[in-house]
């Protein structure tokens, strides 16, 4: 949404030129990298385990610490960019990310790798809000900003798409550390090109960072994310409850402190804007449901269909391609149809995809699963484009970094919530169905492992003699697929409600795509 000052300026002064579009290309580099880095490590876990010999706890922290640190530091880094300069923070983060990538690639112990992954998360938290905030500065014309955000979302989709394929190829040809070195040349290009193509922007009236608010934000987000992840993995226990309660208590204290500060770390007044709040809610729940189901779809491809990581990544490409195409077409469509109708209608397409996923079986479900996931991704992409544009566009220029950080933090919480909620559904169905369907004559340890998770059942089956292994895997795979079916049904119901909510809450909202002369006349 353009500010009053921008609206009063001639349109020619607002429109971006070749330098800004080249700068957008530079900003897409860290976007692709962060999306890629979020998926590529999972493929390298077996090789890391064989080389470094981490304990189960160390391996869990190796995987999770990156997301924890990103989620914990997003709000702080977004607001810090508003204060010290968004280009400066982007370059500092790029340098740190490159160094941390080298440390991760050359790690000689689990502790060293966990430390490097933590540094990757902290420095990665500087990149995403900085790129979105700079886009809002570079593209002041609302329509151009909308197109630029569409490109940003598309590049994020590209990273998700190529991550499993590229990671699988690197692991076949090189050692596990090569997946981390992907970030080094990207950051070198960014450091060279940023001073030439990207403008600097900071809030001239910003005060100092409130250290207490930074600490409170960390002890709000980190226990909250940890509690949600633990809920998905171990169910509701004392540690899960303690983590969630800690996050809630400190979150309340954080909000109360922000209300009393003249220059808060997080400007809660942004939530008074209905477009901002509604878009943030749609992003949180929509991406949360999709992200939660994505985890189990990748497990289905590898553990039920028996595909290699590279083959599984290739089967995910059609859905990623649909996401890219739909993201690219959203700007043109929004010039004729109101954003609320587009987001709501597209989410109903996702509902159709979730409905197909409820019919997938363990014997020959691959075509139906791929088709359903294509529809899910097609329906989710307009929400990503328009939701991000509404969140960033609703904030004044001096608060763009903070708004972008809230958008990213909401996505992180949403995905963690989706994994925890849908993970609990899949686990409950799996354990209920395997309780009575496993074959007789299994050793106690194999039976116990098989009733826990499909991954454990697959590992146990490899150690069993004769036909016991296949006899164990068949009911375990059917149970997991049943859990996936139920989770897809739950996701479909949630997204259907979200589609109606989007049509109602965003019915009168405009985005940057549809502002300008004749917009109302063009719209259906």
Buried (B, 14 or more C-beta within 10 A) or exposed (E): BBEEEBEEEEEEEBEBEEEBBEBBEBBBBBBBBBBBBBBBBBBBBEBBBEBBEBEEEBBBBBBBBBBBBBBBBBBBBBBBBBBBBBBBBBBBBBBBBBBBBBBBBEBEEBBBBBBBBBBBBBBBBBBBBBBBBBBBBBBBBBBBBBBBBBBBBBBBBBBBBBBBBBBBBBBEEEEBBBBBBBBBEBBEEBBEBBEEBBEBBBBEEBEEBBEEBBEBBBBBBBBBBBBBBBBBBEBEEEEBEEBBEBBBEBBEBBBEBBEEBEBBBBBEEBEEBBBBBBBBBBBBBBBBBBBBBBBBBBBBBBBBBEBEBBBBBBBBBBBBBBBBBBBBBBBEBBBEBBBBBBBBBBBBBBBBBBBBBBEBBBEEBBEBBBBBBBBBBBBBBBBBBBBBBBBBBBBBBBBBBBBBBBBBBBBBBBBBBBBBBBBBBBBBBBBBBBEEEBBEEBEEEBBEBBBBBBBBBBEBBEEBEEEBBEBBBBBBBBBBBBBBBBBBBBBBEBBBEBBEBBBEBBEEBBBBBBBBEEBEEEBE
